[in-house]
Amino acid sequence: HIEEPVGAVNKELFPDEYRAWKDTVMTSIKNLGTPWNYNQTFNASYTAPFSKIPVIDYMSFTAKYNATYTWDRGAQVSSDIDLGNTISNQGQLSLDGRFNFEQLYNKSKYLQKINRRFSSSNRGQSVKRKERKFERTILLREDTTVTLRHNLNNKKVKVVARDDAGKRVALRTKVIDANSVMILDKGTQRLNVVITPGKEKPNFWKEAAEYSLRGLMMVRNASVRYRKTNTTSLPLFSPNIGDIFGQSNSYGPMSPGLDFAFGFTDENYVYRAKERGWLLCDSTQISPAVIGRTEEFNIEIALEPIRGLKINLTGNRTDTRSSQMQFMYADMPTTRGGSYTKTHIALKTAFRSSSSKDGYASQAFNDFLRNREIIASRLEARYAQGNYPNRGFIASTGLAGQPYDVANGGVNRSSADVMIPAFLAAYSGMDANKVGLSPFPDITAILPNWRITYDGLMQVPLIKKYFKAFTLSHTYQCTYSVGSYSSYLNWVESDGDFGFIRDELSGNPIPSSPFDISSVMITERFAPLIGLSVTLKNNITGNIKFNDSRTLTLNSAAGQIVEATTTDFTIGAGYKIANFNTILKLRGSQTGVSNDLTINADFSFRKNQSLIRRIEQNFTQATSGTRTTMIELTANYVLSKRITVGAYFDHQINTPLVSSSSYPITNSNYGISVRLSLVK
């Protein structure tokens, strides 16, 4: 955007001055040569036509690739000072697969019949079938029998007859076929006859086969998703862009290259760009190239072992890595970092409480202290199999190529390399001799979390008599995560992630992984451990939940483990009075609006506690703890389509469990609220 000068030139009164000003503007535009920025987006997707192939139509598969490429022109202070341009890209590959196994099972008519029998949607039909009956008033004859056609399609039927007084009368009957029965008694009596299907005696082997096959078909659905994202941001880039895909041929090969434009780049691209002279390697400008990579894997499986019992299993692994390359220096020092998380299971050490009476003793913490020696011995045995590498700082120590010797510097028991596997083994209930040594387990280490619901108790006659809904629930969530970490600049690789760093005191190489990891965490939640949600016949709702959670944080830099636990019990009830305005004998505010009054009451009790376990001192200290009791009452009345009036009251009591300087606090809140909705 170029503005006209002050006292803008009038092209009609001063045509020569206007022409000169216009020539100046056009010359500036020509000198600019390229736009200030360039953006390009590329999308491609493919969906496999499995639905058109009857044999594999239960599967669906979709692949997508998305790429963006951006070129931003940098500032040019003068003809001698060029700050360069900035290019960036992002490429994301997505693979999604879904499997409807129930559709696969139903390809067999026999298995389809079993699925229909045990399906949740077939419950009402089963009840209805049992309640079928035939009823008719008949008059016995003296000279012949009476035949009744009941059309129940069942040879085993039950015939009940009563006289006009309602007294039961015994009759002799004969089944003619599945839809007819003959009454053998004769006379002139008037009777009310009710015929109902009899219960067939189940075949044990047939029932066993059907229940077994239904159990084997418990896997109903599954889905798998994989995401891989690559990003690159490269400053101090000299070349300008061209006309096709943002490429220029004025700087040797196409720059920045089709691989960059479509997101197929990694750290090697920075080396190639530097070799081709595309980067401004001025030591006064130290903006690094940033390369990122994220891999995410998710899996979900839906199970239904028996009717009404549903289990959803989920697994996840997300690994994020980043690199910052100082390409303006000859050795191109690179700093790497990232984060990591995966679903995990730590059930073996759950529900282990600790008390101040025994100094907050913990079996898991004692196992952790013992595991450190086991893990250190395993690492020492791994390093003892190799030699010191002949590169990096080790090349000048005189140890290059020599066999590893613990006398020069051994595995540190207080390092993250030792404490992380020991922590995982102790608090997950695993064997320290078998636990993996890497802080970043691969896909095979994904452990499932789950959510379970069961509403089969509604088939119990006593529960069905009083309840419209009766559901039990349980959820387990657990993750293992590595916080942000960074790499050692002086680390020298020996074998994969096993290598050496320089000891600051002796200068000798000591065993170490390439990353400085300050903390890892295990987070475990039962939300709820057990939960009950009910709806009575009179529409009163109720819920009971018991939640339990803990967060275990290993801080290897500080040499401590922080354990934070929370238990929570909640019981609540609610009731909705439809069209409450009719009870108040008020006229409805708007047609088509139900003026409902909803009342909810909840009582909850929560206890949380935090402990710090100091590793070297083998000492545990409680740092915080609170016991909270809360009562909440709310009432909301729908006054109109847009206005809801409410009243609330909550009372909370907080009692400290640890600090003597704190004191109990009680809070009470109450009032009314008016909510106005302007959404059409």
Secondary structure as UniProt FT lines:
FT   TURN            11..13
FT   HELIX           15..32
FT   STRAND          37..47
FT   HELIX           50..52
FT   HELIX           54..56
FT   TURN            57..58
FT   STRAND          59..72
FT   STRAND          85..100
FT   HELIX           101..105
FT   TURN            106..107
FT   HELIX           109..118
FT   HELIX           120..122
FT   HELIX           123..130
FT   STRAND          134..139
FT   STRAND          146..149
FT   STRAND          157..162
FT   TURN            164..165
FT   STRAND          168..169
FT   STRAND          173..177
FT   TURN            178..179
FT   STRAND          180..183
FT   STRAND          190..197
FT   HELIX           204..216
FT   STRAND          219..237
FT   TURN            245..246
FT   STRAND          247..248
FT   TURN            250..251
FT   HELIX           258..261
FT   TURN            262..263
FT   HELIX           267..275
FT   TURN            276..277
FT   TURN            283..284
FT   STRAND          289..303
FT   TURN            307..308
FT   STRAND          309..325
FT   TURN            327..328
FT   TURN            330..331
FT   STRAND          334..343
FT   HELIX           347..349
FT   TURN            350..351
FT   HELIX           356..358
FT   HELIX           363..383
FT   TURN            384..385
FT   HELIX           392..396
FT   TURN            397..398
FT   TURN            400..401
FT   HELIX           406..408
FT   TURN            413..414
FT   HELIX           416..428
FT   TURN            432..434
FT   HELIX           443..445
FT   STRAND          449..454
FT   HELIX           456..459
FT   HELIX           461..466
FT   STRAND          467..487
FT   TURN            489..490
FT   STRAND          492..495
FT   TURN            496..497
FT   STRAND          498..502
FT   TURN            504..506
FT   STRAND          509..512
FT   STRAND          515..516
FT   STRAND          519..536
FT   TURN            537..538
FT   STRAND          541..555
FT   TURN            556..559
FT   STRAND          560..577
FT   TURN            578..579
FT   HELIX           580..583
FT   TURN            584..585
FT   TURN            591..592
FT   STRAND          597..614
FT   TURN            615..618
FT   STRAND          619..638
FT   STRAND          643..656
FT   TURN            660..661
FT   STRAND          665..676
//
